Amino acid sequence: MDEKYIPRTVEEKWQRIWEEMKTYKVTEDSAKSKYYLLEMFPYPSGRIHMGHVRNYSIGDVVARYKRLRGYNVLHPMGWDAFGMPAENAAIQHKSHPAHWTYENIAYMRGQLKKMGLSYDWDRELATCDLDYYQWEQRLFLQMYEKGLVYKKSSSVNWCPTCETVLANEQVEDGCCWRCDSEVVLKELEQWFFRITEYAEELLDNTWQLPGWPERVLVMQRNWIGKSFGCEIDFPVEGSLAKVTVFTTRQDTLYGATFMSLAPEHSQALELTTPENRAEVEAFIERVKKTDKARRTAEDFEKEGVFTGSYCINPVTNRRMPIYLANFVLLDYGTGAVMAVPTHDQRDFEFAAKYRLPLQVVIQPEGAVLDPGAMTAAYTEVGILTNSGPFDGLRSDEAKERIADYLEREGVGRKTVNYRLRDWGISRQRYWGNPIPVINCDICGVVPVPEKDLPVVLPMDATFTGEGGNPLAKVPSFVNVTCPQCGAAARRETDTMDTFVQSSWYFLRYCCPDFAAGPLDRARAEYWMPVDQYIGGIEHAVLHLLYARFFTKVLRDLGYVNVDEPFKNLLTQGMVIKDGAKMSKSKGNVVDPDALINRYGADTARLFSLFAAPPEKDLDWSDQGVEGSYRFLNRVWRLVYDTLPFISTAGAVKPDQLGDEAKVLRRTVHKTIRKVTDDIDERFHFNTAIASIMELVNAVYAFEPKNLPANAAVLKEAVESIVLLLSPFVPHVAEELWAALGHAGGVEQAGWPGFDAAAAVDEELLIVIQVNGKVRGKVTVPAGAAEAQVKESALADERVGSWLEGKQVRKVIYVPGKLLNIVVG
């Protein structure tokens, strides 16, 4: 081996060998236990960033470790390649989205290969490949046949400049994320997936995913938002119309004093009187430009406008003015809220602003609320008052009785509501998967016949930046013949939301070369579910929820036999520099290419894995990077210096070891045990690496004294260091393993096992506390009984000084770790 560690030389060599030997290519093997490891695939934006480096390094450690443990590991990579940014780039660079996308993929693929990631590149896919998106069209039509796809008019975020629908996440402070134009709400015909059909199963299964972080499961449960309550009908005064609300607080019905509607509500203008129309329309237009998330924020000012109409409370006959309110959303319940200002804080603030009446119907036990003196709504459980036949009941107990009463009277009904809404997948843009339907004036919506699939994106679209969907401006694509009646018809020009492609890519990885359908069931069933999924917390709701939904749909279509796609989930933290997430706008970006060119990929990987546990944010440190590089040089030097002495050493003979050699061997086997536990149980790569560093220090401190027995222990220690490091820093580990005289690579060696007997300490250091505070430490033989530990502690001079003149009341012993003496 060379005396000096030169990262580029080592890394280029092993990357070439891995590629030529197809080291990480994998096929199904029933004789082996499978392990499917997956990181969320990236958008091909042009360059990888440090978040990618960290995410993929975390996954690669697990993949390499599992291979060393004998698993058949699937570790694929691909590209989430459709989306609006490619169209924006095409406009900016006067190119084509396909050209921009594939150019970026080629560059980013090269960057990832430089990191030495153990991907099976033969399974690579891009969602913009016809080989991928054609099968998605087939799935769309099968879902359409099952009633899981439909089209309806819907209120959407619309950018008038880009002339496209925007997801809520693409609206920033009421403006388009791309062009800063004011976003408005617009009614459009949109395609939807009926995800609400699976709401109950999606919710129930969150209790069957023990390998997921609890906070992610809570976020999904809240997003699905199951609630039990009542729908109640409020007749409109002077009309046959009624306003229907959904409420979980029917116990407060007798205190409802006005009605609040979402400005988008279908009855908003219908209920508006002529003299109020101008004010109401202006209010609706203003609210349309307000971000929905902002409207429901606690600190957002509650505003509204009176429609001029009234409805009637069905149990009190109170005449209730009907308002439009900016904090009421159409997306929850019916978009109408019976306002009970004394028992709902938002209603209380609204009522105070517009001087609307207050009626207390729940009193705290042992107290009396005066509506004129209230400074906030009372929202706790209490005793019903002013509630007719229900007076005197506890409010939580009255809910069921009031619900039964409403059903008997025919003015309400018990119901279950979900916050979850069907998934709108229509996007008015070119660079996406075409929705495979034809619009005919005679036949209506006509699915594209299977023999005419796939619907291929035309390559002759033009990108002017003037707004609108470029796909709608390609006559050869749009103008078709209806497959049912033969009349002139128009092809659908909406394309699918990119979340659709990322909702099943992990299944296609199981069989990316399958040409007879979306999935080869046998191969998909061998690999699924994904054993470990890794990605950012920002995808905790939508992507993961959609992926779960899609998996259940494909199960019901007969493609797979799994209920859930991801057995375990790790949400890694962000990379922070100068107190903020790395971003170009903040000017705190570290270029991975520059880092790799200077220090090597192994150093970049080691630092990103050592600096923090995977689930925590990582604070960037140039000194930390330097430290990781120095450590690898130190390991290299250790192998180089010891190689002449250990190259001919035989196996360790425990009975021939001196005291120093026994201590080193104990350290070796304790380190193997700890690193194994840290990877297996917690993914605590930082503490695993720290223990390897301690072992390196121990080897440097060891004096071999030229004894053959010591050479054997030293060889075992050095080889263990290299194997333990191999999942973290694969290039340097392979080079050092070969230098130690081993052919076939580290994978052939397998993960080192530890000798449990050798890993047992002969002596233990016990921490001694007095009344919970550390007052000393004593060394005792391993396996010492509590009485012996107590005797040693009481004999210790320093500990004794804290016991002088005091009575020992209790002794608490944590075996092998701590003794706490309680004195009085």
N, C-alpha and C positions, 0 to 999 in steps of 0.2 A: 504494500500500500504506500501511497505518497505520504511524505512526512507532513505536508501542509493540507489542511482541509480547504478545498476549492469548490464551493457549492455548485456553481454552474456546471462544472465538468461532471461532478457526481450525478446531478439531477438530470442533465441531458442524457447521460449514459443509461440510467435506469428507466427513464421514460421511453427511450427507444426500445430497450429490451422488453418492457411490459407490452408495448404496442406490437412488436414483432411476434412475441410469444402469445399474444392475446390472453394474457395472464388473468384478466378479470372477466372474460367471456363466460357466461353461465348458461346451462341448460337444466331442464327438469331432471331430477335424480331421486327416485323414490327410496333409494337406499340411504339418503342423507336427510337430516332435519333441515327444512328450509328456513331462511330468514330474509324477509323483504325489508330493506332499509331504504328510505326515500326522504330526500329533502325537497321542499317546494321548488318547482322549476322556475327559472327566472324569465323575465321579459327581456328580449334581446335589445336592450337600449343602446348598446355599442361598447360598453366597457363594464367589467366587473368592479365592484367596490369592496370596501373592507367588511361590510355586512355579509356579502357573498363569501368572502374568504373565511369568516368565522363560521357561518352556517354550514358550509360544505366541509370545512375541516372537522367540525363536530360529527357530522354524519360519517365522514371517512374513517374516523377513529373507530366508530362502532362497527362499520362494515369490515374493516381489516381485523379487528378483534374477533368478530364472529367467525371469519374465515379461519383464523388461527385456532379457534376452538372446534373446528371441524364442520361448521354449518355450510350449507349450500346457499350462498348469499346472492340475492338479486339487488344490484345497486345501479339504477339507470339514471340517465340525464336527458333532458329535452328542453323545449322552448315554448313558452306561452306567447305565441308569435303574432296573433291578430291584435288589432286595437287602434285607437285613434292616433296615438303618437306617430305611427308609421305614416299616416296620411298627412299629418302636420309636417313631418320631415320631407315628404315628397313635395309638398307645396314650397317649403323653404329652399330645398336643394334642387328643385325642378327635376325630380327623378320619379321613380315609381316605388310604391310601398314595398313591393316584393323585392326589388333590387336593394333597397335600404335595409330591409329585414334580413335577407340572406347574407348580405355583406357583414352585418353586425353579428350574426350567428357564427360566421366563419372566424371572426376576430375573437369573440368571446370563447368559442370552443378552444382556440389556441391558448387563451389565457388560463382556462380551467385545466387543460392538459399540463401546463407549466406548473400547476400546483400539485401534480402527482396524485390526483384523485382517482380512486379505484373504480371508475365507472365501466360498465359494459357498453362501450360506445356503439356496438352493433345494434343496440336497442334504441338509439337516439331517435327522437321524433320532434317535429315542429308542428304546432297545431294549424299552421297555414299550409302544410303539405296536403295535397289532394288525397294521398293515401290515408290521412287522418280525418279530414273534415268530411269526406264523402260518407263515412260510416256514421258520423253524427247526424247527417241528413236522414239516413235510414232510421236512426233511433227517433228523430223528431217525428217522422211519419208514423212510426209504430206507437209513439205516445199519443199522437193525434187520433189514431184509430181507437185507442183506449179511453179517449175523453180527457186526457191529461194535458192537452194543448187546446187553447181557444183564443179567439180574437175579440176584443171589446174596446169601446171608447174609454179612455182613461186620462186623468189629469197628470201631466208629466212636466218635469223641468225642461224648459225649452230655451236654447240660446238662439236669438234671432239673427245673430251675425254668422255663427257656424251652421245655423239651420239644422240642428240636431238635438236629440234628446240627451240629457245629462243625468247620470246617476247622482244620488244625493251627495256622494263623496266628491263629485266633480264640481259642486257648487260651493264657492268660497266667499263668505260674506255677501251672499246674494248675487255673486257674479260668476261668470264662466271661468273655470280654472285656466282655460287656454287663452282667451282673448279679452277677458275682463269686462265683457258686455254684461249688462243687467239681465239676469235670468228671469223668465216669466213662466207662469203656469199656463199650459195649453192643453186643450182636449184633442187627443189623437187616437186613431185606431191603432192598437198595440197587440202584439202577441204575448201570451202568458203561459207559463207552466203552472199547473194546478198543484203547487207544493202543499197547499192547505189540506189536500187529501191525505197527506202523510203527517199532519201536524201532531196527532196523538202519538204515533209511533216514534217520531223524531224526539218528542218530549220524553216519552217513557224510556227510550233507550239511553238517555243521558245518565240514567241511574245504573246502567250496565257497562260503563266505560271507566273502570278503576284506574286505567293507565293514562287517563287524561288529567291535566291540571284542573283542580276544582273551580278556579276562577273562570276558565273557559267554559266549563259546563254550566256555571251560573249565568254567564253571558248568553249562552244558547237558550237556556230555559227562559230568561227574561225576554229574549227576542221573540221566542214562540209565544210567550205571554198568555198562558191559559188562565182564564178567570171565570168563576161561577157567579151568575147574577140573574137579572131579569131584563127582558125587553118590556118597556111600558109605553102605551100609546097615549099621547096628549092631543085631544081634539083641538083643531084650530077654530077660534071664535068666528062665527059667521060663515063657516065653510064646511064642506064634507071632508076636507083634508085632515090629516093628523100628522103629528111629528112623533116619530118613534125614537126612543133613547135606549141605550144599554147602560145598566148601572150595576155595580156590585154593592151599592149602598141603598138598597130599597128600604132599609130601616130609617132613612132620612127623608123619604118621599113626602111626608107631611110638612117638611120644612122647605120644599122647593118653591121659590118665589119668582124665578124668571127662567127663561130658556136661552141657552147659548148654542149657536150653530157654527160649524166650520165655514169660513167664507167660501169654500169650494163646494159646499153642500148643494145638492141638486134642487132643493126648495128655497135656496137663499133669495133668488130674484122673484120667484113665484110668490113668496110671502111678503115681498116688499111693496108697500103702498106707493102710489105715484108721487106723493109729495116727498118721500124719503129716497126715491130711486137714485137720484144724482149722487147723494151722499154715500149711499150703499155701494154703488158701482165704483166710486173713487176709492172707497175703503178696500173693496175686493182687489182692485188693481194694485193698490199699495202693498197689501198682504202677499199677493202673488210673487212679489219681488223679495220676500223675506225668507231666508233659509228656514226650513222646517225644524231643524234641530234647535235653532236659535229661538224659535217661537215657543218651544216648550221648556226653555231654561227657566230656573227659579227666579233669576234676577231680571228677566225680560219684562218690560213694562206691559201690563195687561191693558189692552185697548179693544174697543168695540163700537158698534153702530146699531141703533134701533131700527128695525125693519118697518115699524108702524103697525105690526100685527101682534095678536095675542093668542096664546093657547090656554087651555083649561087644565088645571091639576085634577086628575081623575078621582082623587080621594078627598080633596078639600074644596073643590070647585073654585079655587082661587084663580083669578084672571092674571096670567103670567105674561109679561112683555117678552117678545122674541128678539134677541140680539144676535148679531154676528160677532164673534170674539176671535181675536188673533191667536189665542193659545189653544183653541180647539182644532184638532186635526181630523180630516176625513178618514185617515188611515186607522183610527181606533174606534171600535164599536160601530155606531151608525153615523158618526160625525155630528151627533147632537147630544147635548149634555143638559140634564135637569140641574139647574144651579141651586145649591143649598149653601148660601154664604156663611151661615153660622157653623157649618161642619165640613167645609172644604176651603183651604187657604186661598187657592186661586180665585174661587168664587167670591170669597170675602174681600179680597183686594179689588176685584172688579166691581162688586156692589158698592164699596166705599167710594170708588172713583165716580160712579154714575148715580149715586144716591138711591140705590135700589133697596127694597124692604128686606129685613132680616126676621127670621122666625126660628127660635130655639126649639128643637124637638128632642135633644138628648142632654140631660143634666148629669154632671158628675155626681157620684154618690156622696151625699153629705154636703152638697153645695148647690147654689142656685145661680145660673147664668142670667145676666141682664143684657139683652141684645144691644141696648144703647150704650153699655159700658165696655163691651168686648173690644179688645185690641188685636185679636187673632181668632181664627176658627178653632173650635173645640173638636178634635178628631179622634179622641179616645173612646173606649167603651163607656157607656153610662146607662142611665135609666130613661126610658121613653116618656116624653111629656107632649102635650098638644098633639097626640097621635091617635085620637079617637079610641077605638076598642083595644088598642095596643098599649095604652098608657100603663106605666108601672113595670113593663117588661124590660129586661136587660137588652140593650140594642143588638148585641151579637146573637142573642137567642131569638129575637123578634124577626130576623131576616127570613127564616123559613116560613113562619106563620104569615107574614105579609105577602110573601111570594105565593103561597097557597090562596090567600084572599084575592090577589090580583087575577089569578087564573080562574077562580070561581066567578068573579065579576066580569070576566071577559075583557079586561083592559090591560092585561099583561101576561107574560109567560116566562117560566124558568128557562134559562138558556146558558150555554157555555160559549164564551167568546175567546178568540185567539187574537193576539196582537199581530201574529204572522199574517202577511198578505201574499197572494199569489205572485209569482216571480215574473216581472215584466222583462222579456228578453229582446224586444225590438230595439234596434239601433239604426239610425238613419246615416249609415256610412258605408263606404266601399270595402275597407279592409276588415272583413269579417266573413263568417260562414253564411252563404246565402240561405234564406229560409225557403225550403223547397215546395212552394205552393204557387198556383196561378190564379189570378183574379179575372173572372169572366162575368160580363154584365148579365149573361143569361143564367149561368149555372152557379154563380157566386164563387166561393172559395173552392178550388179544385186541387187536391194534392198531386204533385208531380208523380206520374206512374213510375213504378220501380224500374222498368226497362229504360226510362229516360234519365235515371240517376247516374252519376252525380250531376248536380247543377254546378257548373264550373265558373269561377270568377273570371270575367273577361279581362284580358290584359291591356285592352285599348281604352280604358277609362282615362280621362284627363283631370288634372288637379290644378285648379286655378286659384283657390283660396277665396273664391267669391261666396262660399257657403253652399249649402245644399248637399244632397247625396250624389256623388259622382256616378254611382251605379245607375241611378234613375235617368242619367243623361247618355246612356249607351243604348241606342235603338235596337241593335242586334241582340242585346240581352233582354230588353224589356218586352219587345213585341213578339208574341208567340201565338200559336193556335191552341184553342182550348182542347184538351185531350178528350173531353166528353161530347161536346156538341160541334166542334170544328170551327166555331166562330173566332174572330179576332179577339185576343185576350192580352193581358199584361202580366208579366212575371212579377212576383213580389220583389221589391227592391230593398226592404229592410233586411239587415243581417243580424246574426245572433250575438247577444252579449258575450263578451270573452269569458265571463264566468262559466258559460256552458262548456267551453273547451277544457277548462281546468277542473271540471266536475267529474271527469272520467278518464283523464290521461293516465292515471296510475293503473287503471285496468288494462289499457292498451299496451302499456309497457310489458305486460305479461306475454304478449303475442304480437309485437309490432309488425311482423312480416305476414300475418294471417290475411289471406286475400279472399276468403269466402264469406266474410262478415265482420262485424265490429269486434267480436271476441271469439277466440278458441276456448270453449268452455273448459276443456280438460286442463289446459295450461293455466287459465285464469284461476281455476279452483285449486291448482297445486300451489300457486303463489299467494293468493289472497287469504286473509286480509294483509295489508301492510303491517308488519310487526312493529316498526318504529317510524313515525312521521315527524319531520323536524321543519319548523318554519316560524315566522314572526307572529307575535300576538295580534298584529293588525288584521290578520286573517281569521281571528278567533270566531267570528260570527258568519259572515256571508260565504266565503269560500268553503269553510268546513261544513256549514249547514247544507249548502248546495251539493257538495260532494257526498254527504250522507244521503240526501234525497235521491240523487242520481243512482247511487248504489242500490237503493231499495227499488227504484223503478226497474233497473236492469235485472234485479233478482226476479221481479214479478213478470218481466218479459222473457224469463227463462235463460238469461245469459250467464248468471252466476248463482251461487248458493250461499252467499254471505249477506248478513243483515247490515253490518257496519264496515266501512272501508279501512279504518285505522285503529289498530288494537291499542297502541301507545302513542302519545303525542308529547313532544317537547317543544315549548315555545321559547326560543333563545332570546336573550336580551340584545339591546342595541349596542353599537359601537359609539362611544362618546369621546369627543375631543374638545378641550377648552370649555367643558361644561355643557356641551350641546351635541345632539346627534349630528354626525358628519353629513354635510350637504354642501353643494356648490355655492348656494346662496350665502352660506355663513363663512365660506372660505376656509373651512377647517378639514378639507378632504385630504386623506393620505392615499397616494396612488399605489395600488397593489403591484403594478408592473415595476415601478421604481424600487419598491421595497424588495421584490423578488430579485431584481437585477443586482441589487447591492448586497443583500444578505442571503438570498436563496429562499426557495419556497418552504423548506423545512423550518427555517427561523420564523417566517411569517405564521406558519401553522402553530409552531410551539408557543409563540407569544400569545396568539389569540386563544389558545386552549389553557394556558397557564395563568393568564392575568385575572380570570374570574370564572366562577362556575357558569355553565352554559346558560342557565335560566336568568342570570343577572346581567345588568348592563356592564360593558367592558370599558373602562377608562383608558384611553390611548396613552401610551408612555413611550417616548423615544428611548429613554433609558432602559425600559423593560425589553424593548426589541434588542438593544445592544446586549443586555444581560442574557437573553436567549441565545444570541449568536455566540457569545463567549462560552456559554455552557456547552454548545455543540462542539466548539473547538476543543474544549476541555475533555469531552468524551472521546473525540478523535485522538487526541494526544494520549489519553489513557490506554487506548487499544494499541496505538503505535508503540508506546514505551513498554507495555507488558507483553507484546506479541512474542518477542524472542524467548522469554522465560516460560510462557504458557503453551507455546505451540506444540510441544511434545508431552504435555502433562496428561496423565491418565485420569481415571474416575476418582472422585472423592472417597476416601476411606475414613469415615467418622471416628473410628476407634484409634486412629493414628494422629489425630489433630491435637495441637497444643491449644492453650487457652485463647491466644489471640485469633488463631484460625477458627476456633469454635465460635467466638464472638462475631467474626465476619460472616461465617456461614449462617449464623442465626439471623443476622441483619439481612442477608440475601433472601432467606425464605420468608421472613416477616414482610419484606418489601414485596415479594411476589404475591403473598396473601393479600396485602393491603391494596396493591394496584388492581388485582383481580376483583376485590370487593368494591373498590371505588368505581370501576367501569361497569361491573355487573349490576350493582344495586342502585347507584345514585347518579351515574354519569359525572362524578366529581373528578373531572380530568385534572383540575388544578392541584388537588391534593395528591392525586396519583403521581403527577410529574414531580411534585415536591418531594415525595418519598423516594423517587428514583434519584433525584439530586442528592438526597442524604446518603443513599447507597454509594453514589459516585464519590462523595467525600470520604466515606468509610474505606473505600478501596484505595484512594490516594493516601490515607493515613496508615494503611496496613503495611507492615514490614515483612516481606516474604522470607528473608534470611536464607534464600536459596535452598529451602527444603522441598523435596518433591511433593510431600503432602500439602504444603502451603501453595505450591504451584497449581495443584488441582483445585483447591478452594478459590484461588485467584481466578483461574479459568472459568469456574462455575459462576463467579460473581460478574466477570466481564461479559460473558455470554448472556447472562440473565439481563444485564443492563441493556444490551443491544436488542434482545427480543422484547423486553418490556417497553422500550422506546419505539419499536417498529410501527405500531398503529399511529403514533403521534408524528414521527419524523421518518417516513418510509424510505426516502432516498439514502440518507446517511446510514440508516440501519442496514439496508441491503448491502451497501458497500462495505461496512464494517463486518457484517456476517460473512461475506465472501472472503474478506481479508483474514478472518479467523479460520479459514480453511474449509468452509461448508459450501457444498454445491447445492443447487436447486432452490435457493432463496429462503427467506425466513418462513414463508408459508408452509414449506415442507417440514420445517422444524416443529411447527405448532407452538401453541402457547405454553410457556413453562409451568410445570406443576410445582407445588411447594410441599416440602416434607413437614408435616404437622409437628412431628417430634422435634425436628431441628428448629422450628419456629417458636418453640416454647422458651420463654425467658427462664434462666436459672435463678435470677434475682429480680425483684420488683421494687420500684420506687413508689412508696406510698405517701400521698399528701396528707399531712395532719392539720386538722382545723380545730380551733377552740371557739365554741359558740359561732360556728360558721365562717370564721376568718382564718386564713392560712397562717399557721404559726411555725411550721417546720416540715421536714421531709425525712423519712427513714427508709433504709434499704433492708428488705427481708427476703428470705428464700422464697422462690416461687412455690405456691401451694401452701404457704404458711397459714395456720389457722388464725381466727380473729383474736384469740387470747394471746398468741405470740406477737401479733401486730400491735395489740394494745400495750403489751409489756414493753416492746421496743419504743413505742411512742412516749410512755410515761417515764422511760429511762433517759429520753433525750433532754439534754440540758436546756435547750431553748424552749421547748414545749413546756418543760417543768416550771419555768419561770412564770408562765401564764396560768399555771394551776395552783400556785402557792397560796395557801390560806383559803382555798375554795373547795366546795364539795362537788364531786363528780356525780351528776344526777342521771346521765344517760350517755351511752356510746353508740354511735351509728356507724356501721361499717359497710362500705361499698367494696366488695371483694376485688382485690388486685389494684384498687385505684385510690380510695380515700377513707380516712377515719376521722369522724367528727366527734369531739368530746364536748358534751354540754355540761357546763358548770353553773353553780348558783352561789 
